[in-house]
Amino acid sequence: MADADLGDVTIHYEETGGGPLAYVFCHGGGGTGQVFVEHSPFWREHFPRVVTWDNRGMGQSSQAAKYSLPLYAYDLARLLDHIGVERAVLHGVSWGGVVVQQLALDYPDRCAAIIVDSSSSEVNVAASEHWYSRGEAARLGAEAKLGEFRPAFAGHTTSAQTIRELGMNVEPKHVDSYVAMMRALAGLREHPLTPRLREIGCPALIVAGGQDATAGVGGSVVMARSIPNARLEIFPESGHGVYRQKRDEFRTLVLEFCRDHGILPPG
């Protein structure tokens, strides 16, 4: 465990191994890098270095004066500089997948490849309202006026009670960052990343679960169609977070993908 003082924020990270190439995990909204630590030993068998980290204002990273999607990506780019990682395979889950897209757009030289798991580059009106309401539930607690909700897609788990429970489980010290994440996700309606995805030049593996009741599959299809060098894999029986729901299949796919693109040596 270690902390990187980046000046305006201190980022907590954990790493194993060393060298200029790393497998880097980016956690979901409201989460921390700790959820991936148990998976690190497997990836360390194949990559010289494995890194997990906590977004600014989350986990053991410090709070900050400002929060935005570009700043979360900027933190990761600076963290990679700080620890001497020249290029990385960046694996982002849910919100982490949005951060990975932003990093690939803003800092393309750092990306050997990206893996976007259960995420999206844009949202519809109902999904935008859903994400915004999650942030309001955390910010206002019992005083939040959440109103009525429409499902963002067939099978979407959307209810005022669910959103309230999710929001009120956020620790007070994490609220500002969590609200910023939820508003950034909501903002993908009016400010989608999709039009810029054609700028991504590195290999991209887009994975989605056919039973994902949080993000759905549609956003993954859009990303795969928009990124020039993208491969889409849908796991029909998986829910949100393919890397854990279909662990063995996911691992096999990623290793194959990295070997196909010369990132890892042939198996």
N, C-alpha and C positions, 0 to 999 in steps of 0.2 A: 504494500500500500504506500502511496506517495501523493504529494500535492505539488502542483505546478503554479507558482506565483506569476500570473500573466499581467500584473499591474493593476488593472481594473477589476480583476476577479481571480480567485484561486480555484483551480480545477483539480478535483480529486480523481485519481486514476489508479489502476492496478495493471501490472504487466508481468509477463513471463517471457524469458528468452531475450534475444537481442538481435540487432542487425537493422538494415535499412528498409526491409520489407516486413509489413505487419498485417495481421488480420485484426480489424478494429470493429468492435461492436458498439452500436448506438441504440440506447434504450428507448422505450416508449414514453408517452406523455405521463408525467407523474411518477415515473419509475426511476430506477438507478441502474448503474452498471452491475450491481451485485447480482442481479437475476441471471447474468451470463457467466459468472465466475465458475459455476459447476461444469460448464461446457468447455472451459478453457483448456483442460488437459488434452481433450481430443484434438483441438485445433493446433495445439503446440506440437503434436506429433507430425504435423504437415507443414506448418509455417514456422519460420525462425523466431517469430515474435507474435504475441497475442496481447491486445490492449483492450481494457474496458474503461469507461469514464462516466462521471456524473455531470449532466448539464449544469450550467450556472444556476444557482438557486435551488438545486435539487440534491438529494443525498448528502454527501459530505463535502460537496463543493460550496463555496461561499455564496452569499447573496450578492446582488449587484445593483447598481443604480439604474441600469437600463436592461431591457430584455427585448429581443426581436429575433426572427428567424435568421437573418444574416449574421447576427451576433453569436448565436449558437454555433453556426458553421464556422465563423471566425475563431471562436474558442478552440474548436477541434483542430483547425489548421495551425493555430499557434501551439497547441499541445503537441502536435506531431513535430513541429520545429523544436520544441523544448526537449523532447526525448530522443531526437535524432532519427525519426522515421521519415524516409524520403518518399516512399510510395506505400499505399495501403490498399488492401481489399476491404472495402467499407461495407459493413452489414448493418442496415438500419431496419428496425421493426416498428411498424405503425408510425408514430410521430418521428421516431428515429429515421425512418425511411424518407421523410420530408427533409430532415436535416442533411441526410446523405445526398439527396438531389441538389440541395442548395450548395453544398460543398463542391459537388462535381461541376456545378455551373461557375462558381466563383474561384475555385482553386483546382482546375483540371489537372495540373501537373502532379498533384498529390494522389491521384486515383489510378491504381493499377486496374481496378474494376469496382463496380458497385453491386450490391445485392440489396434489393428493396423488397421487404417482406411485409405483406399485409398492410399496404399503404396506398397513397394516392398523390396525384399532382394537382387535383382540383376536387371541389365538392359541389353538390347541388344545394338548393335553398334549404331543404329540410335538414340536410347534414350540417350545413353552416349554423343553423339555429341550434342544433343539438350540441355542437362543440362549444358554441358561445355560452349556452346555458350551463354546461359543465363548469366553465370558469366562473360564472356568476354564482353558482351553488357554493363554490369554494370561497369566493370573495365575500358573499353576504350571509352564508350559513342559513339558518332558519328563516331569515328575513327575505331570502331570494324569492322572487315572484316568477315562477317558471312557466306558468301558463299551460297551454295545450300543445301537443306535439304530433307531428305526422311522421311515419316511418320514412327514412331516407331511401329505403329500397325494401323489397319483399323480404321479410324475415329479420329486419333490423330491430335490435333490442332497444327501443326508445320508449321511455316513460319518465314522467316527472319524478317518481319515486326512485327509480334507478339512478337518474342524474343527481338527485339530491344526495343519495347515499355515497356516490362516487366523490362528489365535491366535498362533502363534509368529512371525508376520511383523510383529506389533505392536511398535513401538519402546518401549523401557522407560519413557520419559517419558510415553508415551500410555496405559500399561496401566491406570491407575486410571480414567481416563475411559472407555476401551473396555469395561472390566468393568462399569462403571455402566450404559453403554448396553445391553450384552447382558442385564444383569439387569433393566433396565427393560422391554426387549422380552419377556423371559421372564415378567415380572410382569403382562403384558397377559392372561395366562390367568386369574389370580385377581382382577386389578384392571383390567378392560377399560375402554377409553374409550367403548365403544359406548353404554352407557345415557345418557351425557351429550351425545351428538352432536346430539340434537334441539335443544340449546341454541344451536347454531351458526346464526347468522342471515345471514351473508354468503354470496354465491354460492360454490359448491364444484364444482370439476371434478375428478373421480376418474378416473384413467387406469391401465390395467393391460395387461400383455402376456400373451397367451394361452400363450406358451411360457416364462413366468417360472418358473424352477426354484428360485428363492429364496423369494419371497413368495407365489407363486400368484395366483389370481384371486379366490378366495372372499372374502378380506378386503375387497377393493374393492367387491364386490357388497354386503356388509354395510354398509359406510360409506355407499354411495350410497342404500341403503334407509333409513338412519338420520338422515341430514342432510336437513333439510326442502327446501333449495334446491340440490339436488345434481344434477349431470349425470354419467353414467357412460359412458365410452368404453373399449372393450376392443379392443386391436390384436392380432388373432389370431396374427400372425407375429412379434410382438415378444417379447423376453425381458425381463430385469430392467432397469429404467431406460428407459422409453419415450422420454424426451426425447433420448436419444442413439441408441437403436436404430432409431427411426422419426422421425428428426430433423425432416424437412420436414413430414411429416404432423402431428406434434405441434405444431410452430410454427404451422401454419395453424389448427389446432384452437384453440389458446390465444388467438390474435388474434381469431378469430370469437367465442369465448366472452366475451372482454373487451369486444368491441364490442356484443354482444347485451345485456350488463349495463350499458352506458354508462360503463364504466371507460376505454375508449379511444374516440375519435371514429370515426364510420363510415369504412370504408376507401374 
